[in-house]
Structure formats: structure tokens, C-alpha cells
Amino acid sequence: MNRTFRATALILIVLGCIISILIQPPQSALTAPTPVQESPRRGGDLAQTVNFERHFQELGVEGSIAIYDLKGDRLYQHNPQRNATAFLPASTFKILNSLISLETGVISDELAVLTWDGIQRQIPAWNRDLNMREAIKVSAVWFYQVLARRVGHEQMQKWVAKVGYGNQKIGNKDDIDKFWLEGEMRITPNEQIQFLRRLYKNDLPFSERSLSLVKDIIIVEQIPDYTIRAKTGWANFGEQTKDQIGWYVGYLEKDKKVYFFATNIDIRNQNDAPARIELTRRCLKDLALL
């Protein structure tokens, strides 16, 4: 009996080894690395097929663009290194300047008028009395310089730091009306998108009234299909001896989804300025958003 039991056990062990060898996958399958799933922030397959670069080439400009799909958590971009590079915010700072001015009460609402000082400036639309709704549309520098002086250095620094805007450097008291134009203030395209996301979500330290008013005055296009809220910027405007940078930042709302964008280009002459908006629209069309 014992001899029979031992023989049976031995046969089962041998059969088990044979079966194990037969069903074992090849060694290459055991050691092959698990495929890495692409992060949705990279845009998935669509990001690999969308070629934003061709629009920069066709328009003959150097720069970058980042478009962030909030619901899909996808980032589509051209020139990621530049999107992480800090530049003067120029007139894109008017979005935050508007919020601070409303919140501190230096201007009562978007319809309160500031009287033009009579100084002729190179943009004809600036040379008149303006309210905030009008001033942000024509990007009137003098209007927002008045607001900044009324806010004052101490309050401006407090709010810029509270928001965490860019590098938060507004200079000294003498820089209060120019730090976003020629001072030390810097912000990256990626940071612009983060700021706009917080604006959209009412996640900035301002009242609902201030946020609502500013969101309303930065609407640049509104049709049944979509709404675009945006602001242009032009650093070192008109100064041929300095590097000139153009901005177009904002967000598009469509079908209960929102897409944030930040376009940044080198401006070598006035003919490049329209490319800020044209580039953005072309890239949004690539994503079937316009």
C-alpha cells in the first residue's frame, strides 16, 4: 500500500511540473514592462494629432499656446518650454486690476466714468472719458493707471500677494502705475491659465459681485454656441529698442464645458499684433470649438 501511494504521489509531482512548464509564458512576457498610460493632462491621442505649430509658421510668428480642457483635464499646447517661461503681463493684468479696484471701492462699478486728462495718446479710442467696461475693451492704459494709483502701493501689494499672481513683484511706490508694463512683475502662460481657472470657479479672494462684473466686462464674443471671455496684452508697446511680447488669454465656454487658453508671441512689428487672436482662434478650431 505504501509503495503504491509513493508511486502515485511521484507521478502527480512529475505531471505537475510538466503542466507548469507547458503553460508558463515565455520569459520575455514575464519581464516586459507594463505599458505606461498617457496622462490625460497631455491630451491623449488628440494631442498627438493636433499640430498647432503650423499656425505659427503660416503667420510667421514665434511663440506658444496652451489650451486646457477643464472637464477632460487635458492640456493641448505648442512650445511647452515657453509656456513655463515668465513674461511681463502687460494689459492682461487689467483683469486683476479691475477686481482689486472694485473690491477696494476705488471705483464703484463698471459704469463709473473717469475723466480723461486731455493728454493725447497714440490710441485714439483712449482719448476721451471712459468707464471700466469701455476701458477694458480698448485696453486704455491711462484708465488703469489711475485705478492703480487710487488703490495705492500697500493695498495693491496685499491683493497681488493674496491672489498669488505671477511672481507678485510690484516694485516700489514709484512703480504703482507701471509695474505690469515695465517693472519686475512676471507671469507664465501656465500661470495665466491657473489664474483664469480660479476666476471661472470664483476661487479668488473677491466678492461674488466683483467677480461677476469682471467676468461680464471681459466678454469679447457671445453667440448661442459659445462665449469667449478674454484679454489682450502687449508688453513694451511701441518701444522698438525692447523685446515686445503679445498676449491673448481667456476662456471659452461651450456645451457646459470650459477651455482656458494663453497665447504668447514675440511682436516684431505692428503687423504681428493681430496674430495673437488669429492664432488662438485657429487652434480652438483645431479642437472643433469654433
C-alpha positions as CSV (number, residue, x, y, z in Angstrom):
1,M,0.0,0.0,0.0
2,N,2.7,2.4,1.0
3,R,4.7,1.6,-2.2
4,T,1.6,2.2,-4.3
5,F,0.9,5.5,-2.6
6,R,4.5,6.7,-3.1
7,A,4.4,5.8,-6.7
8,T,1.1,7.7,-7.2
9,A,2.5,10.8,-5.5
10,L,5.6,10.7,-7.6
11,I,3.6,10.5,-10.8
12,L,1.4,13.5,-9.7
13,I,4.5,15.6,-8.9
14,V,6.0,14.9,-12.3
15,L,2.8,15.7,-14.1
16,G,2.5,18.9,-12.2
17,C,6.0,20.0,-13.3
18,I,5.3,19.2,-16.9
19,I,2.0,21.1,-16.9
20,S,3.7,24.1,-15.2
21,I,6.4,24.1,-18.0
22,L,3.8,23.9,-20.7
23,I,1.6,26.7,-19.5
24,Q,4.4,29.1,-18.4
25,P,4.6,32.2,-20.6
26,P,7.9,33.0,-22.3
27,Q,10.5,34.8,-20.2
28,S,10.1,38.0,-22.3
29,A,6.5,38.2,-21.3
30,L,7.3,37.9,-17.7
31,T,9.9,40.7,-17.8
32,A,8.2,43.1,-20.3
33,P,7.3,46.4,-18.7
34,T,3.7,47.4,-18.2
35,P,2.7,50.0,-20.8
36,V,2.6,53.5,-19.3
37,Q,-0.9,55.0,-19.7
38,E,-0.6,58.6,-21.1
39,S,-1.7,61.2,-18.6
40,P,-4.9,62.9,-19.6
41,R,-3.2,66.2,-19.0
42,R,-1.1,65.6,-22.1
43,G,-4.2,65.5,-24.2
44,G,-4.2,61.8,-25.1
45,D,-4.4,60.8,-28.8
46,L,-5.8,64.1,-29.9
47,A,-2.8,66.0,-28.6
48,Q,-0.6,63.8,-30.8
49,T,-2.6,64.7,-34.0
50,V,-3.2,68.4,-33.4
51,N,-0.4,70.5,-34.9
52,F,-0.6,74.0,-33.5
53,E,2.9,74.7,-34.8
54,R,1.8,75.1,-38.4
55,H,-0.3,78.1,-37.5
56,F,2.7,79.9,-36.0
57,Q,4.7,79.1,-39.2
58,E,1.9,80.2,-41.5
59,L,1.5,83.5,-39.7
60,G,5.3,83.9,-39.4
61,V,5.5,84.5,-35.6
62,E,7.4,82.9,-32.7
63,G,5.5,82.0,-29.6
64,S,3.5,79.4,-27.7
65,I,-0.1,78.5,-26.8
66,A,-1.7,76.4,-24.1
67,I,-5.3,75.3,-24.1
68,Y,-6.7,73.5,-21.1
69,D,-9.9,71.4,-21.2
70,L,-11.3,71.6,-17.7
71,K,-13.8,68.8,-17.8
72,G,-11.5,66.4,-19.8
73,D,-8.5,67.5,-17.7
74,R,-6.4,67.8,-20.9
75,L,-3.7,70.2,-21.9
76,Y,-3.0,70.9,-25.5
77,Q,0.0,73.1,-26.3
78,H,2.7,74.3,-28.6
79,N,6.1,75.2,-27.2
80,P,5.8,73.9,-23.6
81,Q,9.1,75.4,-22.6
82,R,7.8,78.9,-23.4
83,N,4.6,78.2,-21.6
84,A,6.7,77.7,-18.5
85,T,8.6,81.0,-19.1
86,A,7.6,84.2,-17.2
87,F,6.9,87.4,-19.1
88,L,5.5,90.9,-18.2
89,P,1.7,90.5,-18.0
90,A,1.1,93.9,-19.7
91,S,-2.6,94.6,-20.2
92,T,-3.7,91.1,-19.2
93,F,-3.1,92.4,-15.7
94,K,-6.2,94.6,-16.2
95,I,-8.3,91.6,-15.2
96,L,-6.8,91.5,-11.8
97,N,-6.6,95.4,-11.6
98,S,-10.3,95.5,-12.2
99,L,-11.1,93.0,-9.5
100,I,-8.9,94.9,-6.9
101,S,-10.3,98.3,-7.9
102,L,-13.9,97.1,-7.5
103,E,-13.2,95.2,-4.3
104,T,-11.4,98.2,-2.6
105,G,-14.1,100.6,-3.8
106,V,-11.8,102.9,-5.7
107,I,-14.3,102.6,-8.4
108,S,-17.9,101.8,-7.7
109,D,-18.9,99.7,-10.7
110,E,-18.2,99.0,-14.4
111,L,-20.1,102.1,-15.5
112,A,-18.5,104.7,-13.3
113,V,-16.7,107.2,-15.5
114,L,-13.1,108.5,-15.2
115,T,-12.4,111.9,-16.7
116,W,-9.8,111.9,-19.4
117,D,-6.8,114.1,-18.6
118,G,-6.6,115.7,-22.0
119,I,-3.3,114.2,-22.9
120,Q,-3.3,112.9,-26.5
121,R,-2.1,109.3,-26.6
122,Q,-1.4,107.2,-29.7
123,I,-4.6,105.1,-29.5
124,P,-7.5,107.5,-30.4
125,A,-10.0,105.4,-28.5
126,W,-8.2,106.3,-25.3
127,N,-8.5,110.0,-25.7
128,R,-11.9,110.5,-24.0
129,D,-13.8,109.9,-20.8
130,L,-14.2,106.2,-20.2
131,N,-15.9,103.8,-17.8
132,M,-14.4,100.4,-16.9
133,R,-16.5,98.5,-19.4
134,E,-15.2,100.7,-22.2
135,A,-11.7,101.0,-20.9
136,I,-11.0,97.3,-20.8
137,K,-12.4,96.8,-24.3
138,V,-10.0,99.4,-25.8
139,S,-7.3,98.5,-23.2
140,A,-6.8,102.1,-22.1
141,V,-3.6,102.3,-20.1
142,W,-4.3,105.7,-18.5
143,F,-7.6,104.5,-17.1
144,Y,-6.0,101.6,-15.2
145,Q,-3.0,103.6,-14.1
146,V,-5.5,106.0,-12.4
147,L,-7.1,103.0,-10.7
148,A,-3.7,101.6,-9.6
149,R,-2.7,104.9,-8.0
150,R,-6.0,105.1,-6.2
151,V,-5.6,101.6,-4.9
152,G,-2.1,102.5,-3.7
153,H,1.1,100.5,-3.3
154,E,0.3,98.9,0.1
155,Q,-3.2,97.6,-0.9
156,M,-2.1,96.6,-4.4
157,Q,0.8,94.5,-2.9
158,K,-1.6,93.0,-0.4
159,W,-4.1,91.8,-3.0
160,V,-1.5,90.7,-5.6
161,A,0.1,88.5,-2.9
162,K,-3.2,87.3,-1.6
163,V,-4.1,86.1,-5.1
164,G,-0.6,84.7,-5.7
165,Y,-0.5,86.4,-9.1
166,G,2.7,85.6,-11.0
167,N,5.9,86.4,-9.1
168,Q,4.0,89.0,-7.0
169,K,6.6,91.7,-7.6
170,I,5.1,95.1,-8.0
171,G,8.2,97.2,-7.2
172,N,8.2,100.3,-5.0
173,K,5.7,103.1,-4.6
174,D,7.0,104.9,-7.7
175,D,6.1,101.8,-9.8
176,I,2.5,101.6,-8.8
177,D,1.2,102.7,-12.2
178,K,3.6,100.8,-14.4
179,F,4.8,97.6,-12.7
180,W,2.8,95.4,-15.1
181,L,4.1,97.3,-18.1
182,E,7.8,97.7,-17.5
183,G,8.5,96.6,-13.9
184,E,9.5,93.4,-12.3
185,M,6.1,91.7,-12.5
186,R,6.3,88.4,-14.4
187,I,3.8,85.6,-15.1
188,T,4.0,82.4,-17.3
189,P,1.3,81.3,-19.7
190,N,0.7,78.3,-17.5
191,E,0.2,80.6,-14.5
192,Q,-2.2,82.7,-16.6
193,I,-4.4,79.6,-17.1
194,Q,-4.3,78.8,-13.4
195,F,-5.4,82.4,-12.6
196,L,-8.2,82.2,-15.1
197,R,-9.4,78.8,-13.8
198,R,-9.7,80.4,-10.3
199,L,-11.6,83.3,-11.8
200,Y,-14.0,81.0,-13.6
201,K,-14.6,78.9,-10.4
202,N,-15.0,82.0,-8.2
203,D,-11.9,80.7,-6.3
204,L,-10.3,84.2,-6.0
205,P,-10.5,86.2,-2.8
206,F,-13.1,88.7,-4.1
207,S,-16.8,89.2,-3.6
208,E,-19.2,87.5,-6.0
209,R,-20.2,90.9,-7.2
210,S,-16.7,91.9,-8.2
211,L,-16.1,88.5,-9.9
212,S,-19.3,88.7,-11.8
213,L,-18.7,92.2,-13.0
214,V,-15.3,91.4,-14.3
215,K,-16.4,88.2,-16.0
216,D,-19.0,90.3,-17.7
217,I,-16.7,93.1,-19.0
218,I,-14.2,90.7,-20.5
219,I,-16.7,89.0,-22.8
220,V,-15.3,89.5,-26.3
221,E,-17.7,87.3,-28.2
222,Q,-21.1,85.8,-27.2
223,I,-23.2,83.8,-29.6
224,P,-25.7,80.9,-29.0
225,D,-23.0,78.3,-29.5
226,Y,-20.3,79.7,-27.2
227,T,-19.0,82.6,-25.1
228,I,-15.4,83.8,-25.1
229,R,-14.0,86.0,-22.3
230,A,-10.5,87.2,-22.9
231,K,-7.9,90.0,-22.7
232,T,-5.1,91.0,-24.9
233,G,-1.7,92.3,-23.7
234,W,1.3,94.0,-25.4
235,A,4.5,94.4,-23.3
236,N,6.8,97.2,-24.2
237,F,4.2,98.6,-26.6
238,G,5.7,101.0,-29.1
239,E,9.3,100.7,-27.7
240,Q,11.4,99.4,-30.6
241,T,14.5,99.1,-28.5
242,K,12.9,96.5,-26.3
243,D,11.6,93.0,-26.8
244,Q,7.9,93.2,-27.4
245,I,5.6,90.4,-26.2
246,G,2.0,89.9,-27.1
247,W,-0.6,88.1,-25.1
248,Y,-4.2,86.8,-25.6
249,V,-5.6,85.0,-22.5
250,G,-9.1,83.9,-21.5
251,Y,-11.5,81.1,-21.7
252,L,-14.3,79.7,-23.9
253,E,-17.5,78.2,-22.6
254,K,-19.4,75.8,-24.8
255,D,-21.8,73.0,-24.2
256,K,-21.4,73.3,-20.4
257,K,-17.6,72.8,-20.9
258,V,-14.9,75.4,-20.5
259,Y,-11.5,75.7,-22.2
260,F,-8.8,78.1,-20.9
261,F,-6.2,79.5,-23.2
262,A,-3.0,81.5,-23.1
263,T,-1.3,82.7,-26.2
264,N,2.1,84.4,-26.1
265,I,4.1,85.6,-29.1
266,D,7.0,87.9,-30.0
267,I,5.8,91.1,-31.6
268,R,8.4,92.4,-34.1
269,N,6.1,94.9,-35.8
270,Q,2.5,96.1,-35.6
271,N,1.5,93.5,-38.3
272,D,2.2,90.7,-35.7
273,A,-0.3,92.1,-33.2
274,P,-3.4,90.6,-34.8
275,A,-1.7,87.2,-34.8
276,R,-2.4,86.9,-31.0
277,I,-6.1,86.4,-31.6
278,E,-5.8,84.7,-35.0
279,L,-3.5,82.1,-33.6
280,T,-5.8,81.4,-30.7
281,R,-8.9,81.1,-32.9
282,R,-7.1,78.7,-35.4
283,C,-6.1,76.5,-32.5
284,L,-9.5,76.5,-31.0
285,K,-10.9,75.5,-34.4
286,D,-8.5,72.6,-34.5
287,L,-10.2,71.3,-31.4
288,A,-13.6,71.8,-33.0
289,L,-14.5,74.5,-30.5
290,L,-15.3,77.3,-33.0
